[in-house]
């Protein structure tokens, strides 16, 4: 099985997600309904979700469904989708397929970006707390580049935040 970060999320729990780039959002402190409505307001189609004991997960189209008409190729405004008391851990699995950029991760807390980084340079975080995930990603960086580097980064972030395992067929 290929890890979900290693390519297009085409299938989940028997549902065809399509060929669209898919973002994976782990969330807590907000409801599935609020997150879904917020994404729909931003023309992002939710594709699949799962509820957990602590963190839940929602997958959605990265791009707006009318991006060709509106020119909206920007990412969703996750800060606006993260009310006070909530957290979002966002994996942009394919930020720019045409340019072959690696995945991107952003962590939001209480309505604002806390930290974010590209999987291409995970020790170069941005945001108010750029080094927040440094303890987790440093061990991956020390292990060096390998075919499974992106998967190891996801696993390190998952452990650090105690996210549920996302297993796809």
Phi, psi and omega in degrees: 000132174282142178291148185297337180280344188275003179178182182302137178276084184275333184223144170205129179047040177081000181261134176279122180272341182099187182263006180290150172293136186239131173264147179246121183241113170271138184215152171206155182086002173220168183262157174301319180299313181297316180294317179299312179299319178297318178293318178297322176299333180261014177061034174254122184277115173296142184245323182199155178210162174211140178262139177238180179290325182240295178266145171245170180223144176222134175252140181212161176298135179294317185262155175295145183294341179246028185299327179294328180277321187263343184077014181278087178254010178281163176286167177295150178277086185290331178301320179290340180267003186242088182292167176307136181089355182257161174225142174231131173245108191250124175252115174267102191289330181220076186297330177202088183302320184299326182260003177058038175285149177286171179300166181228143179234138176223142180237122181247143177219134174053041174086010178212160177294131177262311176199157178206155176199156174273144176294344178288331178213072187294343178275358179254065182288160176233168180104179182298333180233067187298337182261010185305318182262006182305317178301325182284316186278339181298318181296325178292318179296323179292332178284349175085177179283142176199171180298338183255017184302314180297319178295321178294324176295317177299315180297321179294317178294318179301314178295316184300318181264357184057046177283153176288154177289132178253106182251128178241150179293000000 
